[in-house]
Amino acid sequence: MKWLISILALSSVAHAKIASFELKDKHKVTVTHPDNWETARELYGIPLAVLGPYANESRPVLSILPTNVKKEKHSEAEFQKLFQEFKTKKEEWVSSHKGKLLKYEPLTLVEPRQDLKGHFIGAEYAINGIHFVERSYYLYCKGEVYNLKYSIRDEHRKYIPDLQKMIGDFKCE
């Protein structure tokens, strides 16, 4: 039985890539992603994006942005304010695209690892008959706040475990 567990552990590692990046603002980050995903720097102004496989002419994307905000300067009250702003702006944006807001995920504390904590907020909405799932994580990494966000179409829900694992494995230097 031990050998089976070892083989399974090795096979899951073999199907992942670990990549480190120095972003424009001198932030160094490391992401671990499945082999069939790729990374892109400075994609449409996003410092780092991890792109999943294509399906139905779209693909899941995880964007990684240093916020240049220090943890000690971002209180719980500010996160509550951020959520309210997110909610208002998301409602306006969806409405301006003649869409329908389906649900919000409230501000939630997360701790993917002992050394990586933060919050997430999320929304689901439909535009032109396409259902979208969006989640923004604000993670404290070495005293700084990083925003890791995914926005996927409903048919990409099967990639949520991959996205969650990438978020949980995120590292900064």
Phi and psi in degrees as GROMACS dihedral restraints (atoms count N, CA, C in turn):
[ dihedral_restraints ]
;  ai    aj    ak    al  type     phi  dphi    fc
    3     4     5     6     1   -60.5    20    10
    4     5     6     7     1   -39.2    20    10
    6     7     8     9     1   -66.6    20    10
    7     8     9    10     1   -33.7    20    10
    9    10    11    12     1   -66.1    20    10
   10    11    12    13     1   -43.1    20    10
   12    13    14    15     1   -63.2    20    10
   13    14    15    16     1   -41.4    20    10
   15    16    17    18     1   -63.1    20    10
   16    17    18    19     1   -42.4    20    10
   18    19    20    21     1   -64.1    20    10
   19    20    21    22     1   -44.4    20    10
   21    22    23    24     1   -63.0    20    10
   22    23    24    25     1   -41.3    20    10
   24    25    26    27     1   -63.9    20    10
   25    26    27    28     1   -43.1    20    10
   27    28    29    30     1   -67.1    20    10
   28    29    30    31     1   -38.6    20    10
   30    31    32    33     1   -67.6    20    10
   31    32    33    34     1   -35.1    20    10
   33    34    35    36     1   -70.3    20    10
   34    35    36    37     1   -33.7    20    10
   36    37    38    39     1   -69.5    20    10
   37    38    39    40     1   -37.4    20    10
   39    40    41    42     1   -65.8    20    10
   40    41    42    43     1   -20.9    20    10
   42    43    44    45     1  -100.7    20    10
   43    44    45    46     1    23.4    20    10
   45    46    47    48     1  -132.3    20    10
   46    47    48    49     1   146.2    20    10
   48    49    50    51     1  -110.4    20    10
   49    50    51    52     1   138.3    20    10
   51    52    53    54     1  -110.1    20    10
   52    53    54    55     1   123.2    20    10
   54    55    56    57     1  -132.6    20    10
   55    56    57    58     1   135.9    20    10
   57    58    59    60     1  -110.3    20    10
   58    59    60    61     1   145.5    20    10
   60    61    62    63     1  -138.0    20    10
   61    62    63    64     1   143.1    20    10
   63    64    65    66     1  -105.2    20    10
   64    65    66    67     1   117.3    20    10
   66    67    68    69     1   -84.6    20    10
   67    68    69    70     1   166.7    20    10
   69    70    71    72     1   -50.1    20    10
   70    71    72    73     1   -39.7    20    10
   72    73    74    75     1   -87.6    20    10
   73    74    75    76     1    21.1    20    10
   75    76    77    78     1    72.7    20    10
   76    77    78    79     1    11.8    20    10
   78    79    80    81     1   -80.5    20    10
   79    80    81    82     1   133.6    20    10
   81    82    83    84     1  -106.6    20    10
   82    83    84    85     1   129.2    20    10
   84    85    86    87     1  -133.2    20    10
   85    86    87    88     1   155.3    20    10
   87    88    89    90     1  -127.7    20    10
   88    89    90    91     1   132.4    20    10
   90    91    92    93     1  -124.7    20    10
   91    92    93    94     1   145.6    20    10
   93    94    95    96     1  -115.3    20    10
   94    95    96    97     1   123.7    20    10
   96    97    98    99     1  -137.6    20    10
   97    98    99   100     1   157.7    20    10
   99   100   101   102     1   -59.6    20    10
  100   101   102   103     1   151.9    20    10
  102   103   104   105     1   -53.6    20    10
  103   104   105   106     1   -36.4    20    10
  105   106   107   108     1   -86.6    20    10
  106   107   108   109     1    11.3    20    10
  108   109   110   111     1  -105.2    20    10
  109   110   111   112     1   158.1    20    10
  111   112   113   114     1  -133.2    20    10
  112   113   114   115     1   160.6    20    10
  114   115   116   117     1  -109.1    20    10
  115   116   117   118     1   152.8    20    10
  117   118   119   120     1  -143.1    20    10
  118   119   120   121     1   132.4    20    10
  120   121   122   123     1   -98.0    20    10
  121   122   123   124     1   144.2    20    10
  123   124   125   126     1    52.2    20    10
  124   125   126   127     1    46.4    20    10
  126   127   128   129     1   -88.0    20    10
  127   128   129   130     1   110.7    20    10
  129   130   131   132     1    52.8    20    10
  130   131   132   133     1    38.0    20    10
  132   133   134   135     1    86.7    20    10
  133   134   135   136     1    -2.6    20    10
  135   136   137   138     1   -86.0    20    10
  136   137   138   139     1   122.6    20    10
  138   139   140   141     1   -55.8    20    10
  139   140   141   142     1   -40.2    20    10
  141   142   143   144     1  -149.1    20    10
  142   143   144   145     1   130.6    20    10
  144   145   146   147     1  -128.3    20    10
  145   146   147   148     1   142.8    20    10
  147   148   149   150     1  -114.1    20    10
  148   149   150   151     1   120.9    20    10
  150   151   152   153     1  -110.4    20    10
  151   152   153   154     1   127.8    20    10
  153   154   155   156     1   -85.8    20    10
  154   155   156   157     1  -176.5    20    10
  156   157   158   159     1   -68.0    20    10
  157   158   159   160     1   149.1    20    10
  159   160   161   162     1   -71.1    20    10
  160   161   162   163     1   142.0    20    10
  162   163   164   165     1  -152.9    20    10
  163   164   165   166     1   124.5    20    10
  165   166   167   168     1    56.8    20    10
  166   167   168   169     1    44.8    20    10
  168   169   170   171     1    62.8    20    10
  169   170   171   172     1    22.4    20    10
  171   172   173   174     1  -146.7    20    10
  172   173   174   175     1   170.0    20    10
  174   175   176   177     1  -149.1    20    10
  175   176   177   178     1   153.2    20    10
  177   178   179   180     1   -71.1    20    10
  178   179   180   181     1   147.8    20    10
  180   181   182   183     1  -137.5    20    10
  181   182   183   184     1   134.8    20    10
  183   184   185   186     1  -112.9    20    10
  184   185   186   187     1   119.3    20    10
  186   187   188   189     1  -101.4    20    10
  187   188   189   190     1   145.0    20    10
  189   190   191   192     1  -126.1    20    10
  190   191   192   193     1   118.8    20    10
  192   193   194   195     1  -132.1    20    10
  193   194   195   196     1   121.0    20    10
  195   196   197   198     1   -69.7    20    10
  196   197   198   199     1   136.7    20    10
  198   199   200   201     1   -93.8    20    10
  199   200   201   202     1   -12.1    20    10
  201   202   203   204     1    61.0    20    10
  202   203   204   205     1    25.3    20    10
  204   205   206   207     1  -107.2    20    10
  205   206   207   208     1   133.2    20    10
  207   208   209   210     1   -84.0    20    10
  208   209   210   211     1   140.9    20    10
  210   211   212   213     1   -53.2    20    10
  211   212   213   214     1   -45.9    20    10
  213   214   215   216     1   -66.7    20    10
  214   215   216   217     1   -13.7    20    10
  216   217   218   219     1   -99.7    20    10
  217   218   219   220     1     6.7    20    10
  219   220   221   222     1  -124.0    20    10
  220   221   222   223     1    96.0    20    10
  222   223   224   225     1   -83.0    20    10
  223   224   225   226     1   169.3    20    10
  225   226   227   228     1   -59.4    20    10
  226   227   228   229     1   -38.8    20    10
  228   229   230   231     1   -62.3    20    10
  229   230   231   232     1   -37.4    20    10
  231   232   233   234     1   -67.6    20    10
  232   233   234   235     1   -35.7    20    10
  234   235   236   237     1   -66.0    20    10
  235   236   237   238     1   -38.2    20    10
  237   238   239   240     1   -61.7    20    10
  238   239   240   241     1   -42.0    20    10
  240   241   242   243     1   -64.1    20    10
  241   242   243   244     1   -42.2    20    10
  243   244   245   246     1   -58.6    20    10
  244   245   246   247     1   -42.9    20    10
  246   247   248   249     1   -62.5    20    10
  247   248   249   250     1   -43.6    20    10
  249   250   251   252     1   -62.3    20    10
  250   251   252   253     1   -41.6    20    10
  252   253   254   255     1   -64.1    20    10
  253   254   255   256     1   -42.5    20    10
  255   256   257   258     1   -57.8    20    10
  256   257   258   259     1   -48.2    20    10
  258   259   260   261     1   -60.9    20    10
  259   260   261   262     1   -46.9    20    10
  261   262   263   264     1   -62.4    20    10
  262   263   264   265     1   -48.2    20    10
  264   265   266   267     1   -65.8    20    10
  265   266   267   268     1   -37.5    20    10
  267   268   269   270     1   -66.3    20    10
  268   269   270   271     1   -42.4    20    10
  270   271   272   273     1   -59.9    20    10
  271   272   273   274     1   -45.4    20    10
  273   274   275   276     1   -62.9    20    10
  274   275   276   277     1   -45.3    20    10
  276   277   278   279     1   -65.0    20    10
  277   278   279   280     1   -46.3    20    10
  279   280   281   282     1   -62.8    20    10
  280   281   282   283     1   -43.4    20    10
  282   283   284   285     1   -62.5    20    10
  283   284   285   286     1   -41.0    20    10
  285   286   287   288     1   -66.3    20    10
  286   287   288   289     1   -18.8    20    10
  288   289   290   291     1  -103.4    20    10
  289   290   291   292     1    17.6    20    10
  291   292   293   294     1    55.3    20    10
  292   293   294   295     1    38.4    20    10
  294   295   296   297     1  -104.4    20    10
  295   296   297   298     1  -176.4    20    10
  297   298   299   300     1  -129.6    20    10
  298   299   300   301     1   128.3    20    10
  300   301   302   303     1   -78.3    20    10
  301   302   303   304     1   126.6    20    10
  303   304   305   306     1   -97.8    20    10
  304   305   306   307     1   -40.0    20    10
  306   307   308   309     1  -169.0    20    10
  307   308   309   310     1   162.0    20    10
  309   310   311   312     1  -116.9    20    10
  310   311   312   313     1   147.9    20    10
  312   313   314   315     1  -105.3    20    10
  313   314   315   316     1   120.4    20    10
  315   316   317   318     1   -67.5    20    10
  316   317   318   319     1   164.5    20    10
  318   319   320   321     1   -53.4    20    10
  319   320   321   322     1   123.5    20    10
  321   322   323   324     1  -133.4    20    10
  322   323   324   325     1   133.0    20    10
  324   325   326   327     1   -71.6    20    10
  325   326   327   328     1   140.7    20    10
  327   328   329   330     1  -133.9    20    10
  328   329   330   331     1   152.6    20    10
  330   331   332   333     1  -144.7    20    10
  331   332   333   334     1    80.4    20    10
  333   334   335   336     1   -60.0    20    10
  334   335   336   337     1   -32.8    20    10
  336   337   338   339     1  -145.6    20    10
  337   338   339   340     1   168.0    20    10
  339   340   341   342     1   -61.6    20    10
  340   341   342   343     1   -32.9    20    10
  342   343   344   345     1   -98.3    20    10
  343   344   345   346     1    11.6    20    10
  345   346   347   348     1  -140.2    20    10
  346   347   348   349     1   107.1    20    10
  348   349   350   351     1  -130.6    20    10
  349   350   351   352     1   164.8    20    10
  351   352   353   354     1   168.5    20    10
  352   353   354   355     1  -147.7    20    10
  354   355   356   357     1  -139.1    20    10
  355   356   357   358     1   159.6    20    10
  357   358   359   360     1  -136.6    20    10
  358   359   360   361     1   155.9    20    10
  360   361   362   363     1  -135.9    20    10
  361   362   363   364     1   153.8    20    10
  363   364   365   366     1  -151.8    20    10
  364   365   366   367     1   167.9    20    10
  366   367   368   369     1  -153.2    20    10
  367   368   369   370     1   153.6    20    10
  369   370   371   372     1  -127.3    20    10
  370   371   372   373     1   139.3    20    10
  372   373   374   375     1  -152.6    20    10
  373   374   375   376     1   163.8    20    10
  375   376   377   378     1  -125.0    20    10
  376   377   378   379     1   133.1    20    10
  378   379   380   381     1  -134.5    20    10
  379   380   381   382     1   129.2    20    10
  381   382   383   384     1    51.8    20    10
  382   383   384   385     1    38.6    20    10
  384   385   386   387     1    76.5    20    10
  385   386   387   388     1     5.3    20    10
  387   388   389   390     1  -105.0    20    10
  388   389   390   391     1   126.4    20    10
  390   391   392   393     1   -90.0    20    10
  391   392   393   394     1   126.8    20    10
  393   394   395   396     1  -115.5    20    10
  394   395   396   397     1   145.8    20    10
  396   397   398   399     1  -121.6    20    10
  397   398   399   400     1   126.8    20    10
  399   400   401   402     1  -132.7    20    10
  400   401   402   403     1   136.4    20    10
  402   403   404   405     1  -141.0    20    10
  403   404   405   406     1   131.6    20    10
  405   406   407   408     1  -115.3    20    10
  406   407   408   409     1   122.1    20    10
  408   409   410   411     1  -102.9    20    10
  409   410   411   412     1   135.7    20    10
  411   412   413   414     1  -116.5    20    10
  412   413   414   415     1   101.9    20    10
  414   415   416   417     1  -108.1    20    10
  415   416   417   418     1   137.9    20    10
  417   418   419   420     1   -87.5    20    10
  418   419   420   421     1   117.7    20    10
  420   421   422   423     1  -132.5    20    10
  421   422   423   424     1   113.8    20    10
  423   424   425   426     1    52.3    20    10
  424   425   426   427     1    42.8    20    10
  426   427   428   429     1    85.0    20    10
  427   428   429   430     1    -2.7    20    10
  429   430   431   432     1  -116.4    20    10
  430   431   432   433     1   157.8    20    10
  432   433   434   435     1  -100.2    20    10
  433   434   435   436     1   126.5    20    10
  435   436   437   438     1  -113.6    20    10
  436   437   438   439     1   142.6    20    10
  438   439   440   441     1  -104.8    20    10
  439   440   441   442     1   116.9    20    10
  441   442   443   444     1  -113.7    20    10
  442   443   444   445     1   122.6    20    10
  444   445   446   447     1  -133.4    20    10
  445   446   447   448     1   136.9    20    10
  447   448   449   450     1  -122.5    20    10
  448   449   450   451     1   144.4    20    10
  450   451   452   453     1  -134.6    20    10
  451   452   453   454     1   116.8    20    10
  453   454   455   456     1  -132.0    20    10
  454   455   456   457     1   158.0    20    10
  456   457   458   459     1   -81.6    20    10
  457   458   459   460     1   158.0    20    10
  459   460   461   462     1   -54.5    20    10
  460   461   462   463     1   -36.5    20    10
  462   463   464   465     1   -69.3    20    10
  463   464   465   466     1   -10.0    20    10
  465   466   467   468     1   -95.9    20    10
  466   467   468   469     1     7.3    20    10
  468   469   470   471     1   -53.8    20    10
  469   470   471   472     1   -29.6    20    10
  471   472   473   474     1   -61.4    20    10
  472   473   474   475     1   -17.1    20    10
  474   475   476   477     1   -92.0    20    10
  475   476   477   478     1    -1.4    20    10
  477   478   479   480     1   -57.8    20    10
  478   479   480   481     1   -42.1    20    10
  480   481   482   483     1   -58.6    20    10
  481   482   483   484     1   -39.0    20    10
  483   484   485   486     1   -63.8    20    10
  484   485   486   487     1   -45.0    20    10
  486   487   488   489     1   -62.8    20    10
  487   488   489   490     1   -44.6    20    10
  489   490   491   492     1   -63.1    20    10
  490   491   492   493     1   -38.9    20    10
  492   493   494   495     1   -65.9    20    10
  493   494   495   496     1   -43.1    20    10
  495   496   497   498     1   -60.1    20    10
  496   497   498   499     1   -41.3    20    10
  498   499   500   501     1   -64.6    20    10
  499   500   501   502     1   -44.9    20    10
  501   502   503   504     1   -65.8    20    10
  502   503   504   505     1   -28.2    20    10
  504   505   506   507     1   -91.7    20    10
  505   506   507   508     1    -4.6    20    10
  507   508   509   510     1   -56.7    20    10
  508   509   510   511     1   136.8    20    10
  510   511   512   513     1  -134.6    20    10
  511   512   513   514     1   150.6    20    10
  513   514   515   516     1  -131.8    20    10
  514   515   516   517     1   160.5    20    10
